[in-house]
Amino acid sequence: MKKIITLFLVFAMLLCVCGCSAADSENLSDDIQVEYEEIIVDESGNTISSEDSTTSDNQSVDNQPDVSNNSSTNNDDIVIDYDTVVEVDLCDPILRAYLDATTPDAQYTYLSEYSAYVLDYQTLPITWKGDGSQNYTVYISENKDFSNAYVCQIKGKVFKNGICVPGKTYYWKVLGSFNDKPRGGGTFYVKDAPARFIEIDGVNNVRDMGGWKTESGKTIKYEKIYRGARLDDITDLGISTIKALGIKTDIDIRSTASWDSHGPVEKTGLNYYFFDTSAHYDYVLGGGNTEKEIRQNYPQIFELLADESNYPIYLHCNHGNDRTGSMAFILNGLLGVNYEDLTRDYEITSYAFSHDNRWRGDGIGGTFGPNDLIQHNISNSNVDGRWGMMNKAFMESHYCTDGKLSTAIQNFLLDRGVKQEHIDAYKKIMLG
């Protein structure tokens, strides 16, 4: 029986000064995104037909409902309805389809077809009635009185950027430059999703590590730890987003070989901690210099993670792919996220870089099999993506005493010098 997913283009994304992800000069060409009409996939996940065309820069697909809950009798008489709540999905339709795919065949289909497109942004389609102003101020708040609002000044009359959290309800309004009467407003609810990308100008591949379900039935909290690429090229606009998110601490897990200077990071005002780290994938369980490095770094990292005053935290390596992906595996795996969801979180990076995919394997034969554990010859990289080998190493190690990945990771950390009290404190902060 065929599963038909129909995605319709509503309008192109307009460039606004609230932030567009800047390409990493070492790894990216111009950002490429997709306009698409229909994708048809059979039960095994094979694409039967699809219609798409590529665009560049910030054009994007939007099938969101109009959240402009207002009506007007003339240009100066705008009635705003804050009682009607409209659901919006900030997750790009392609990314949503990948997350909803349940078989390796279907997951491979969406990765192979669309991972060349950069989707690491939120789409919030709000519009308002213009009054001739060149600049408009957008207010978004969880409170109806707009206290503690996220405030952004933009040019034009379309705003499609935001830092909203899935599962929450928000109020919004827009003011022009001529008076204090809102030109539009309303109320919207953000559809739940474990993938919450954040646009930080000058930085790639930034997303919230929260939203994933755990084996205990709890959900990892949003707004606690963000993962991404280096902050070296962050702009003033990006810094304003860092401040809006309330991020306090920068944990840099690059190696000295990829770390030139943290000078540019100083202007962010974050508390900065650098850990000379090269271990990633299954190499984290290795001996020799790798074990020495982990014994030196991991206890200090978890001491930071155990102190709630350090949150929210930004965790990154150079590009947010391998070392950051491996650390996310350890941190969320410790909390009880299963391997399948950890893999989804890892592979989402493929939608943040147009030429640097991260898949669980090569996908030979149009699917991922149980022994397809390495993605060989990763583009623009000298490493293989040994993602599946990391899980295999943990599950087959003497640390796995009860068949659970979370137990294996905890025993591994304890053996490497991390204190139980710090692990417990970290779990309480992230799960409540």
Residue pairs with C-beta under 8 A, 6 or more apart in sequence:
1 43
2 40
2 41
2 42
2 43
2 48
3 41
3 42
3 43
4 38
4 40
4 41
5 38
5 39
5 40
5 41
5 97
6 37
6 38
6 39
7 36
7 37
7 38
7 39
7 61
7 63
7 93
7 94
7 97
8 37
8 63
9 35
9 36
9 37
9 61
9 62
9 63
10 61
10 62
10 63
10 64
10 125
11 62
11 125
12 35
12 55
12 59
12 60
13 33
13 58
13 59
13 60
13 62
13 123
13 160
14 58
14 156
14 158
14 160
15 57
15 58
16 154
16 155
16 156
16 158
16 159
16 160
16 161
17 153
17 154
17 155
17 237
18 138
18 152
18 154
18 159
18 161
18 199
18 237
19 161
19 199
19 200
19 201
19 237
19 238
19 241
20 57
20 58
20 121
20 199
20 201
21 31
21 118
21 120
21 121
21 199
21 200
21 201
21 203
21 204
21 352
22 201
22 202
22 203
22 204
22 233
22 235
23 29
23 30
23 31
23 204
23 354
24 204
24 229
24 233
24 319
24 353
25 233
26 380
27 319
27 353
27 355
27 356
27 380
28 204
28 353
28 354
28 355
28 356
29 354
29 355
30 56
30 57
30 354
31 56
31 57
31 58
31 118
31 354
32 54
32 55
32 56
32 116
32 117
32 118
32 354
33 54
33 55
33 56
33 58
33 59
33 60
33 61
33 117
33 118
33 119
34 52
34 53
34 54
34 55
34 61
34 94
34 114
34 117
35 52
35 53
35 54
35 55
35 59
35 61
36 50
36 51
36 52
36 53
36 61
36 94
37 51
37 52
38 49
38 50
38 51
39 47
39 50
39 97
39 113
40 47
40 48
40 49
40 50
41 47
41 48
41 106
41 109
42 48
44 103
44 105
44 106
45 101
45 103
45 104
45 105
45 106
45 107
45 108
45 109
45 366
45 367
46 105
46 109
46 366
47 109
47 113
50 113
54 117
60 92
60 119
60 121
60 123
60 160
61 92
61 93
61 94
62 123
62 125
62 160
63 93
64 88
64 89
64 123
64 124
64 125
65 86
65 87
65 88
65 125
66 86
66 125
66 127
67 86
67 88
67 124
67 125
67 126
67 172
67 186
67 188
68 126
68 127
68 128
68 184
68 186
69 80
69 81
69 82
69 84
69 86
69 185
69 186
69 187
70 78
70 79
70 80
70 81
70 128
70 129
70 184
70 185
70 186
71 78
71 79
71 81
72 78
72 79
72 129
73 79
75 129
75 131
76 181
78 129
78 181
78 182
78 183
78 184
80 173
80 182
80 184
80 185
80 186
81 186
81 187
82 144
82 171
82 185
82 186
82 187
83 187
84 186
84 187
85 169
85 187
85 188
85 189
86 186
86 187
86 188
86 189
87 188
87 189
87 190
87 191
88 124
88 125
88 188
88 189
88 190
88 191
89 96
89 190
89 191
89 193
90 122
90 123
90 124
90 162
90 164
90 166
90 190
90 191
90 193
90 196
91 99
91 166
91 191
91 193
91 195
92 119
92 121
92 123
92 351
94 110
94 114
94 117
94 119
94 351
95 119
95 195
95 348
95 351
96 193
97 110
98 107
98 110
98 111
98 114
98 344
98 347
98 348
98 351
99 193
99 194
99 195
99 344
101 107
101 109
101 110
104 367
104 368
104 369
105 366
105 367
107 344
107 347
107 368
108 359
108 363
108 366
108 367
108 368
109 366
111 347
111 350
111 357
111 359
111 363
112 363
112 366
114 351
115 350
115 351
115 357
115 359
116 354
116 355
117 351
117 354
118 351
118 352
118 353
118 354
119 197
119 351
119 352
120 197
120 199
120 204
120 205
120 206
120 207
120 351
120 352
121 161
121 197
121 199
122 161
122 162
122 163
122 164
122 196
122 197
122 198
122 199
123 160
124 159
124 160
124 161
124 162
124 164
124 188
125 158
125 160
126 138
126 158
126 159
126 160
126 172
126 174
126 184
126 186
127 157
127 158
127 159
127 184
128 136
128 157
128 174
128 182
128 183
128 184
128 185
129 183
129 184
130 136
130 157
130 176
130 183
131 176
131 178
131 179
131 183
132 176
132 178
133 176
133 177
133 178
134 155
134 177
135 153
135 154
135 155
135 177
136 153
136 154
136 155
136 156
136 157
136 159
136 174
136 175
136 176
136 177
136 183
137 151
137 152
137 153
137 154
137 174
137 175
138 151
138 152
138 153
138 154
138 159
138 172
138 173
138 174
139 146
139 149
139 150
139 151
139 172
139 173
139 174
139 175
140 149
140 150
140 162
140 164
140 170
140 171
140 172
141 147
141 148
141 149
141 150
141 170
141 171
141 172
142 148
142 168
142 169
142 170
142 171
143 149
143 171
144 171
146 171
146 173
150 162
150 163
150 244
152 159
152 161
159 174
161 199
163 198
163 241
163 244
163 245
164 170
164 190
165 190
165 196
165 208
165 222
165 223
166 190
166 191
166 192
166 193
166 196
166 211
166 222
167 190
167 192
167 222
168 189
168 190
169 187
169 188
169 189
169 190
170 187
170 188
170 189
170 190
171 185
171 186
171 187
172 185
172 186
172 187
172 188
173 182
173 184
173 185
174 182
174 183
174 184
174 185
175 181
175 182
175 183
176 183
192 211
193 211
194 210
194 211
194 212
194 213
194 341
194 344
194 345
195 207
195 211
195 345
195 348
196 207
196 208
196 210
196 211
196 222
197 206
197 207
197 352
198 206
198 207
198 208
198 226
198 228
198 241
198 245
199 206
199 241
200 206
200 228
200 234
200 238
200 241
200 242
201 234
201 235
201 237
201 238
201 241
202 231
202 233
202 234
202 235
202 237
202 238
203 228
203 229
203 230
203 231
203 233
203 234
203 238
204 228
204 229
204 319
204 320
204 352
204 353
205 227
205 228
205 229
205 319
205 320
205 321
205 349
205 352
205 353
206 226
206 227
206 228
206 229
206 320
207 226
207 227
207 228
207 348
207 352
208 222
208 223
208 225
208 226
209 220
209 224
209 225
209 226
209 227
209 315
209 328
209 331
209 332
209 345
210 219
210 220
210 221
210 222
210 223
210 224
210 225
210 430
211 219
211 220
211 222
212 219
212 220
212 332
212 337
212 341
212 345
213 219
213 337
213 341
214 220
214 335
214 336
214 337
214 431
215 336
215 337
215 338
215 404
215 406
216 336
216 431
218 336
218 431
218 432
219 431
220 332
220 335
220 337
220 430
220 431
221 429
221 430
221 431
221 432
223 245
223 246
223 312
224 311
224 312
224 313
224 429
224 430
225 311
225 312
225 313
225 314
225 315
225 331
225 430
226 245
226 247
226 312
226 313
226 314
226 315
227 314
227 315
227 316
227 320
227 324
227 327
227 328
228 314
228 315
228 316
228 320
228 324
229 316
229 317
229 318
229 319
229 320
230 252
230 254
230 316
230 317
230 318
230 319
231 238
231 250
231 264
231 265
231 268
231 314
231 316
232 260
232 261
232 264
232 265
233 264
234 242
234 264
234 265
234 267
234 268
239 267
239 268
239 269
242 268
242 270
242 314
243 269
245 312
246 312
247 270
247 312
247 313
247 314
248 270
248 271
248 309
248 310
248 311
248 312
248 313
249 270
249 271
249 272
249 273
249 304
249 310
249 311
249 312
249 313
249 314
250 265
250 268
250 270
250 271
250 272
250 273
250 313
250 314
250 316
251 273
251 275
251 301
251 304
251 313
251 314
251 315
251 316
252 259
252 262
252 265
252 272
252 273
252 274
252 275
252 316
252 317
253 275
253 277
253 297
253 301
253 315
253 316
253 317
253 323
253 324
253 327
254 274
254 276
254 277
254 316
254 317
254 318
254 323
255 276
255 277
255 278
256 276
257 278
258 317
258 318
259 274
259 276
262 272
262 274
265 272
266 272
270 314
271 310
273 300
273 304
275 297
275 300
275 301
276 293
276 297
277 293
277 297
277 317
277 323
278 290
278 293
278 323
279 286
279 290
279 293
279 294
279 323
279 326
280 322
280 323
280 325
280 326
280 383
281 322
281 326
281 385
281 386
281 387
281 389
281 390
282 386
282 389
282 390
282 392
282 393
283 290
283 386
284 290
284 294
284 326
284 330
284 390
285 393
285 394
285 397
285 412
291 416
294 416
295 416
295 417
298 413
298 416
298 417
298 418
299 416
299 417
299 418
299 419
299 422
302 413
302 418
302 419
302 422
302 423
302 426
303 419
303 422
304 310
304 313
305 313
305 331
305 422
305 425
305 426
305 429
306 421
306 422
306 423
306 425
306 426
306 429
307 425
308 425
308 429
311 429
315 324
315 327
315 328
316 324
317 323
317 324
319 353
319 356
320 349
320 352
321 349
321 353
321 356
321 358
321 381
322 358
322 381
322 383
322 385
325 345
325 346
325 349
325 358
325 387
326 390
328 342
328 345
328 346
329 342
329 346
329 390
329 391
330 409
330 413
331 426
332 341
332 342
332 345
333 339
333 342
333 394
333 405
333 406
333 409
334 406
334 409
334 410
334 413
334 423
334 426
334 427
335 406
335 427
335 430
335 431
336 406
337 345
338 405
339 391
339 405
342 391
343 360
343 387
346 358
346 360
346 387
347 358
347 359
347 360
349 356
349 357
349 358
350 357
350 358
350 359
355 379
355 380
356 378
356 379
356 380
356 381
357 375
357 378
357 379
358 375
358 378
358 385
358 387
359 368
359 375
359 385
359 387
360 368
360 372
360 373
360 375
360 385
360 387
360 388
361 368
361 369
361 372
361 373
361 374
361 375
361 387
361 388
362 372
362 374
362 375
362 376
363 372
364 372
372 388
373 386
373 387
373 388
373 389
373 392
374 384
374 385
374 386
374 387
374 388
374 389
375 384
375 385
375 387
376 384
376 385
377 384
378 384
378 385
391 405
394 400
394 405
394 408
394 409
394 412
395 403
395 405
395 408
397 408
397 412
399 407
399 408
399 409
399 411
399 412
399 415
400 407
400 408
400 411
401 407
401 408
401 411
410 423
413 423
414 420
414 423
